[in-house]
């Protein structure tokens, strides 16, 4: 779906194109699409000859939620730069524990990458402008990043908050680039972008409609039009933007996917703060077990749990950790009677240093009811690359990394599928009609009679 318009994207005038990450992007490619994520990146790189591709890394997690050895993280980065041609690397840690990302940012920079230290935005008593100023200064001091990014994955920023946050960050980052990334779950992101640009934000992250709005980023087309009206010069090729937009509109139509639409303002979103994808998954999963009526109670329980666990920002993996525990608490009718392994690891600091303490009463329950195999002592993982190369001596590092991250036969299934990725075909209505009828054995005859066309098919 991406390759037919990749060269047009390359000529629009973007500073960069987001083209993957070490989390859900690779996970979906391998498990559901049966596409090799390394091949996907290389095919895009061939067509995006001028525009840098950006790769996003979530803390020290691999495809799953566990902390990966440092050398595994470094090998991912090295292969993405030297193997797939990524030129920009963006790293973030949801806990703002920079021990998890500063070494990798330094390593990417040593390999010649443009590095972006992303500060995940959260709404809580501990996520203050002063905290973000301190973390930005630390990122620059420890990793000499080229840019600082405000990463608002939950769409929680408001025009009022951006008016204090941007000046605070600008006061400590000097001449470093400041990027702004938000989502449209509350409908406020376009206004946040307008205010951010006026206050000195250098780059904004947008999506081309129809992939914009909804749970996505603000529409590039609308942002460009508005910023030009505000007096800013935007050097992008609008004709190519329209062509790319029309391409994805046709893809959505053919694949039965929804078009991005502006969201209504929902004040409750600022309380539960769960991302849109998490809520949509909750809705579908609860519907499957006839428990969709539980969603409001689960969301309110998520609010309570987040405060008790020291205000983690609800992006992967903590959205899933908090949301799952909320479901269990509601289902059990007794809070923390059953505790997931992920919650116990989190409160014991296995994911990194916490910004705020855990509620003591809740901590006692989690320690008591969680798995006894999970201990308070968290050792640095042993180097993983030597054992990986020994276990798989006759394959590339890229395939080794996939086998490290995916259990069972998932990598073998992906390779066996040999999914073609070099073309996408728009089918005519008549072809789609015939394909659907073939799936229905009860239909024994199809007859179409038009002045310019006649078709008679019989089983």
C-alpha positions as CSV (number, residue, x, y, z in Angstrom):
1,X,0.0,0.0,0.0
2,X,2.9,2.4,0.7
3,X,5.3,1.6,-2.1
4,X,3.2,3.0,-5.1
5,X,3.4,6.5,-3.6
6,X,6.7,6.4,-1.8
7,X,8.5,8.3,-4.5
8,X,5.9,11.0,-4.4
9,X,6.3,11.2,-0.6
10,X,10.0,11.7,-1.3
11,X,9.3,14.8,-3.4
12,X,6.7,16.5,-1.2
13,X,9.3,18.3,0.9
14,X,9.2,16.5,4.3
15,X,11.9,16.9,6.9
16,X,11.6,13.1,7.5
17,X,9.1,10.3,7.1
18,X,8.3,8.1,10.0
19,X,8.9,4.6,8.7
20,X,8.8,2.1,11.6
21,X,9.7,1.2,15.1
22,X,10.8,-1.7,17.3
23,X,7.3,-2.3,18.7
24,X,3.9,-2.8,17.1
25,X,5.2,-2.0,13.5
26,X,7.4,-5.1,13.5
27,X,4.9,-7.1,15.5
28,X,2.1,-6.5,13.0
29,X,4.3,-7.1,10.0
30,X,5.5,-10.5,11.2
31,X,2.5,-11.9,13.0
32,X,-0.4,-10.6,10.9
33,X,0.8,-9.5,7.5
34,X,3.5,-12.1,7.2
35,X,5.9,-9.5,5.8
36,X,9.6,-9.3,6.7
37,X,10.0,-5.9,8.5
38,X,13.6,-5.7,7.3
39,X,12.5,-6.0,3.7
40,X,9.8,-3.5,4.2
41,X,12.3,-0.9,5.4
42,X,14.7,-1.6,2.5
43,X,12.0,-1.3,-0.1
44,X,11.0,2.0,1.3
45,X,14.6,3.2,1.4
46,X,15.0,2.5,-2.3
47,X,12.1,4.9,-3.1
48,X,12.8,7.5,-0.4
49,X,16.1,8.5,-1.8
50,X,16.2,12.1,-0.6
51,X,14.0,12.2,2.6
52,X,15.5,10.7,5.8
53,X,13.5,7.8,7.3
54,X,12.9,7.9,11.0
55,X,13.0,4.8,13.2
56,X,11.4,4.9,16.7
57,X,12.7,2.9,19.6
58,X,10.7,2.4,22.8
59,X,13.0,2.3,25.8
60,X,14.9,-1.0,26.1
61,X,11.9,-3.2,25.3
62,X,12.1,-5.7,22.5
63,X,8.9,-6.6,20.5
64,X,7.5,-7.9,23.8
65,X,7.6,-5.9,27.0
66,X,10.7,-7.4,28.6
67,X,13.9,-5.4,29.0
68,X,16.4,-6.4,26.3
69,X,20.1,-6.7,26.8
70,X,22.0,-3.6,25.8
71,X,23.8,-5.3,22.9
72,X,20.6,-6.5,21.4
73,X,19.2,-3.0,21.4
74,X,22.5,-1.8,19.8
75,X,22.3,-4.5,17.1
76,X,18.8,-3.4,16.2
77,X,20.1,0.2,15.7
78,X,23.2,-0.8,13.8
79,X,21.2,-3.0,11.4
80,X,18.6,-0.3,10.8
81,X,21.3,2.3,10.0
82,X,23.8,0.2,8.0
83,X,21.4,-2.5,6.7
84,X,18.1,-0.6,6.0
85,X,19.4,3.0,5.6
86,X,17.5,4.8,8.3
87,X,19.1,8.1,9.0
88,X,17.0,9.4,12.0
89,X,16.7,7.7,15.3
90,X,14.1,8.7,18.0
91,X,14.2,7.1,21.4
92,X,11.8,7.5,24.4
93,X,11.2,6.0,27.7
94,X,7.7,6.2,29.2
95,X,9.1,6.5,32.7
96,X,11.5,9.3,31.7
97,X,14.3,7.0,33.0
98,X,17.1,8.2,30.7
99,X,19.4,5.4,31.7
100,X,17.2,3.3,29.4
101,X,17.8,5.4,26.3
102,X,20.8,7.7,26.7
103,X,23.4,5.0,25.8
104,X,21.5,4.0,22.7
105,X,21.1,7.6,21.5
106,X,24.9,8.0,21.9
107,X,25.5,4.8,19.9
108,X,23.2,5.9,17.1
109,X,24.9,9.2,16.9
110,X,28.3,7.5,16.7
111,X,27.0,5.6,13.7
112,X,26.2,8.9,12.0
113,X,22.4,9.1,12.7
114,X,20.5,12.2,13.5
115,X,19.2,11.6,17.0
116,X,16.0,12.7,18.7
117,X,15.4,12.5,22.4
118,X,11.6,12.2,22.9
119,X,10.0,13.2,26.1
120,X,6.7,11.4,26.6
121,X,4.0,13.7,27.7
122,X,1.7,12.8,30.6
123,X,-0.8,14.6,32.8
124,X,-0.2,14.1,36.5
125,X,1.1,15.9,39.6
126,X,4.7,14.8,38.7
127,X,4.7,15.6,35.0
128,X,5.5,19.3,35.5
129,X,7.2,21.8,33.2
130,X,10.2,21.7,35.6
131,X,10.5,17.9,35.3
132,X,10.5,18.2,31.5
133,X,13.1,21.0,31.6
134,X,15.4,18.8,33.8
135,X,15.0,15.8,31.5
136,X,15.7,17.8,28.3
137,X,18.8,19.2,29.9
138,X,19.9,15.7,30.9
139,X,19.3,14.3,27.4
140,X,21.5,16.9,25.9
141,X,24.2,16.5,28.5
142,X,24.3,12.7,28.3
143,X,23.6,12.0,24.6
144,X,24.1,15.4,22.8
145,X,20.9,14.7,20.8
146,X,20.2,16.8,17.7
147,X,16.6,17.4,18.7
148,X,14.1,17.2,21.6
149,X,10.6,16.0,20.8
150,X,7.4,16.4,22.9
151,X,5.7,13.1,22.4
152,X,2.0,13.4,23.3
153,X,0.8,9.9,22.3
154,X,-2.3,10.2,24.4
155,X,-3.5,13.5,22.8
156,X,-3.5,15.1,26.2
157,X,-1.9,18.5,25.4
158,X,-4.1,21.6,25.5
159,X,-3.4,25.0,24.2
160,X,-3.0,26.3,27.7
161,X,-0.4,23.7,28.6
162,X,1.6,24.1,25.4
163,X,1.9,27.9,26.2
164,X,4.0,27.0,29.3
165,X,5.7,23.8,28.2
166,X,7.2,25.1,24.9
167,X,8.8,28.2,26.5
168,X,10.1,26.1,29.4
169,X,11.8,23.7,27.0
170,X,13.1,26.4,24.7
171,X,14.8,28.0,27.6
172,X,17.0,25.0,28.3
173,X,17.7,23.4,24.8
174,X,19.6,26.2,23.2
175,X,19.7,25.9,19.4
176,X,18.5,22.3,19.4
177,X,15.5,21.5,17.2
178,X,12.1,21.2,19.1
179,X,9.6,18.8,17.6
180,X,5.9,18.5,18.5
181,X,3.9,15.2,18.2
182,X,0.3,14.9,19.3
183,X,-2.8,12.9,18.4
184,X,-6.4,14.0,17.8
185,X,-8.3,12.0,20.4
186,X,-9.7,15.1,22.0
187,X,-9.8,17.3,18.8
188,X,-7.4,19.8,20.4
189,X,-4.2,18.8,18.6
190,X,-4.5,21.2,15.7
191,X,-4.9,24.1,18.1
192,X,-2.0,22.8,20.2
193,X,0.1,22.8,17.0
194,X,-0.9,26.4,16.1
195,X,0.1,27.6,19.6
196,X,3.3,25.6,19.5
197,X,4.5,27.0,16.2
198,X,3.8,30.5,17.4
199,X,5.9,29.8,20.5
200,X,8.9,28.5,18.5
201,X,8.3,24.8,17.8
202,X,10.5,24.0,14.8
203,X,8.8,20.8,13.5
204,X,5.3,19.4,13.7
205,X,4.3,15.8,13.1
206,X,1.3,15.4,10.7
207,X,-0.4,12.7,8.7
208,X,-1.8,13.0,5.2
209,X,-5.6,12.6,5.1
210,X,-7.3,10.2,5.2
211,X,-4.8,8.7,7.7
212,X,-5.0,11.9,9.8
213,X,-7.5,12.9,12.6
214,X,-9.3,10.3,14.7
215,X,-6.6,8.6,16.7
216,X,-3.9,9.9,14.3
217,X,-2.0,13.2,13.9
218,X,-3.5,16.4,12.6
219,X,-4.1,16.6,8.9
220,X,-1.1,17.9,6.9
221,X,-3.3,19.5,4.4
222,X,-5.3,21.5,7.0
223,X,-2.1,22.4,9.0
224,X,-0.3,23.7,5.9
225,X,-3.3,25.8,4.9
226,X,-3.8,27.2,8.3
227,X,-0.1,28.0,8.9
228,X,0.1,29.8,5.5
229,X,-2.9,31.9,6.6
230,X,-1.0,32.7,9.7
231,X,1.9,34.0,7.6
232,X,4.3,31.1,7.6
233,X,6.1,29.8,4.5
234,X,5.6,26.1,4.0
235,X,7.6,24.7,1.0
236,X,5.7,21.5,0.2
237,X,4.3,20.3,-3.1
238,X,0.5,20.4,-2.6
239,X,-0.2,18.6,-5.9
240,X,1.8,15.6,-4.7
241,X,0.1,15.7,-1.3
242,X,-3.3,15.5,-3.0
243,X,-2.2,12.5,-5.1
244,X,-0.9,10.7,-2.0
245,X,-4.2,11.5,-0.2
246,X,-6.3,10.2,-3.1
247,X,-4.2,7.0,-3.2
248,X,-4.8,6.2,0.4
249,X,-8.5,7.1,0.1
250,X,-8.8,4.4,-2.6
251,X,-6.8,2.0,-0.5
252,X,-9.2,2.6,2.4
253,X,-12.2,2.1,0.1
254,X,-10.9,-1.2,-1.3
255,X,-9.8,-2.6,2.1
256,X,-12.9,-1.5,3.9
257,X,-11.0,0.7,6.3
258,X,-12.4,3.9,7.9
259,X,-11.4,7.3,6.9
260,X,-9.9,9.6,9.5
261,X,-12.5,11.9,11.0
262,X,-12.3,14.7,13.6
263,X,-13.1,13.5,17.1
264,X,-15.6,15.0,19.5
265,X,-14.2,16.6,22.6
266,X,-14.4,14.1,25.6
267,X,-13.3,15.5,28.9
268,X,-13.2,12.0,30.5
269,X,-10.2,11.2,28.2
270,X,-8.1,13.5,30.4
271,X,-8.9,11.3,33.4
272,X,-8.4,7.8,32.1
273,X,-5.8,8.9,29.5
274,X,-5.8,5.5,27.7
275,X,-4.9,5.8,24.0
276,X,-7.5,5.3,21.4
277,X,-6.2,2.0,20.1
278,X,-6.3,0.5,23.6
279,X,-9.9,1.6,24.1
280,X,-11.0,0.2,20.7
281,X,-9.3,-3.1,21.6
282,X,-11.1,-3.1,24.9
283,X,-14.4,-2.6,23.2
284,X,-13.9,-5.4,20.7
285,X,-12.5,-7.9,23.3
286,X,-15.2,-7.2,25.8
287,X,-17.9,-7.6,23.1
288,X,-16.5,-11.0,22.3
289,X,-17.2,-12.2,25.9
290,X,-20.5,-10.3,26.2
291,X,-19.0,-7.9,28.8
292,X,-19.0,-4.6,26.9
293,X,-21.1,-3.0,29.7
294,X,-18.0,-3.2,31.9
295,X,-16.0,-0.7,29.9
296,X,-17.0,2.5,31.9
297,X,-16.1,0.7,35.2
298,X,-12.8,-0.5,33.8
299,X,-11.9,3.0,32.6
300,X,-12.7,4.5,36.1
301,X,-10.6,1.7,37.7
302,X,-7.7,2.6,35.3
303,X,-7.8,6.1,36.7
304,X,-7.5,4.9,40.2
305,X,-4.7,2.4,39.5
306,X,-2.6,4.9,37.6
307,X,-2.5,7.2,40.7
308,X,-1.7,4.3,43.0
309,X,1.2,3.1,40.7
310,X,2.9,6.5,40.6
311,X,1.4,8.1,37.6
312,X,2.9,6.1,34.7
313,X,2.2,7.6,31.3
314,X,-0.3,5.3,29.6
315,X,1.6,4.4,26.4
316,X,2.9,1.0,25.6
317,X,3.6,-1.0,27.7
318,X,2.0,0.8,30.6
319,X,-1.4,1.4,28.9
320,X,-1.6,-2.4,28.6
321,X,-0.3,-3.1,32.1
322,X,-2.7,-0.7,33.8
323,X,-5.7,-1.6,31.6
324,X,-5.3,-5.3,32.1
325,X,-5.0,-4.9,35.9
326,X,-8.1,-2.7,35.8
327,X,-10.0,-5.4,34.0
328,X,-8.9,-8.1,36.5
329,X,-9.8,-5.9,39.5
330,X,-13.3,-5.2,38.1
331,X,-13.8,-8.9,37.2
332,X,-12.6,-10.2,40.6
333,X,-14.7,-7.7,42.6
334,X,-11.6,-7.4,44.9
335,X,-8.8,-5.1,44.0
336,X,-5.4,-6.7,43.4
337,X,-6.6,-10.1,44.5
338,X,-4.9,-11.3,41.3
339,X,-1.9,-9.4,40.1
340,X,-0.3,-9.7,36.7
341,X,3.5,-10.4,36.4
342,X,3.9,-7.1,34.5
343,X,2.4,-5.1,37.4
344,X,4.7,-6.7,39.9
345,X,7.8,-6.2,37.8
346,X,6.8,-2.5,37.2
347,X,6.4,-1.7,40.9
348,X,9.7,-3.4,41.7
349,X,11.5,-1.2,39.2
350,X,12.2,-3.8,36.6
351,X,11.2,-1.3,33.8
352,X,13.2,1.6,35.3
353,X,13.1,4.2,38.0
354,X,9.6,5.4,38.9
355,X,8.9,9.1,39.0
356,X,6.6,8.8,42.0
357,X,6.3,6.3,44.9
358,X,3.7,3.5,44.8
359,X,0.8,3.7,47.3
360,X,2.1,1.7,50.3
361,X,-1.1,-0.3,50.8
362,X,-1.3,-1.2,47.2
363,X,2.4,-2.1,47.1
364,X,1.9,-4.6,49.9
365,X,-1.0,-6.3,48.1
366,X,1.0,-6.5,44.8
367,X,4.0,-8.0,46.6
368,X,1.9,-10.5,48.5
369,X,-0.4,-11.6,45.6
370,X,2.0,-11.4,42.7
371,X,4.2,-14.2,41.5
372,X,6.8,-15.2,44.1
373,X,9.2,-15.8,41.2
374,X,9.5,-12.1,40.6
375,X,12.0,-10.7,43.0
376,X,13.0,-7.2,44.0
377,X,16.5,-7.6,42.7
378,X,16.7,-6.7,39.0
379,X,20.0,-7.7,37.4
380,X,21.3,-6.1,34.2
381,X,20.5,-8.7,31.5
382,X,23.5,-10.6,30.3
383,X,24.8,-9.8,26.7
384,X,22.5,-11.5,24.2
385,X,24.3,-11.2,20.9
386,X,27.0,-13.9,21.3
387,X,24.5,-16.5,22.4
388,X,22.2,-15.5,19.5
389,X,24.9,-15.9,16.9
390,X,25.9,-19.2,18.4
391,X,22.4,-20.5,18.4
392,X,21.8,-19.5,14.8
393,X,25.2,-19.7,13.1
394,X,24.0,-19.7,9.5
395,X,21.7,-16.7,9.2
396,X,21.9,-13.0,9.1
397,X,21.9,-10.8,12.2
398,X,18.5,-9.4,11.0
399,X,16.9,-12.8,11.0
400,X,18.5,-13.6,14.4
401,X,17.0,-10.5,15.9
402,X,13.5,-11.5,14.7
403,X,14.0,-15.0,16.2
404,X,15.1,-13.4,19.4
405,X,11.9,-11.3,19.5
406,X,9.3,-13.8,18.2
407,X,8.4,-17.0,19.9
408,X,7.5,-20.4,18.3
409,X,7.1,-20.6,14.6
410,X,6.1,-17.0,13.9
411,X,9.3,-16.2,12.0
412,X,9.2,-19.5,10.1
413,X,5.5,-18.8,9.2
414,X,6.4,-15.3,7.9
415,X,9.3,-16.6,5.8
416,X,7.2,-19.5,4.4
417,X,4.4,-17.1,3.4
418,X,6.9,-15.2,1.1
419,X,4.3,-12.4,0.9
420,X,4.8,-10.2,-2.2
421,X,5.5,-6.6,-1.1
422,X,6.6,-4.9,-4.3
423,X,3.2,-4.0,-5.8
424,X,-0.4,-3.1,-4.8
425,X,-3.3,-3.6,-7.2
426,X,-6.5,-1.7,-7.3
427,X,-9.2,-4.1,-8.4
428,X,-12.1,-3.0,-10.6
429,X,-15.6,-3.4,-9.2
430,X,-16.4,-6.4,-11.4
431,X,-13.3,-8.3,-10.3
432,X,-14.1,-7.7,-6.6
433,X,-17.7,-8.8,-7.3
434,X,-16.5,-12.1,-8.9
435,X,-14.1,-12.7,-6.0
436,X,-16.8,-12.3,-3.5
437,X,-19.2,-14.6,-5.3
438,X,-16.6,-17.3,-5.6
439,X,-16.6,-17.4,-1.8
440,X,-20.3,-18.2,-1.8
441,X,-21.0,-21.7,-3.0
442,X,-24.8,-21.2,-2.9
443,X,-24.5,-18.8,-5.9
444,X,-24.5,-21.0,-9.0
445,X,-24.9,-18.3,-11.8
446,X,-23.9,-14.7,-12.4
447,X,-25.4,-12.9,-15.4
448,X,-24.6,-9.3,-16.2
449,X,-26.1,-7.6,-19.3
450,X,-25.2,-4.1,-20.2
451,X,-25.1,-2.3,-23.5
452,X,-21.3,-2.4,-23.6
453,X,-20.7,-5.5,-21.6
454,X,-22.1,-9.0,-21.0
455,X,-21.0,-11.6,-18.5
456,X,-22.5,-15.1,-17.9
457,X,-20.7,-17.3,-15.3
458,X,-22.1,-20.7,-14.2
459,X,-20.7,-23.3,-11.8
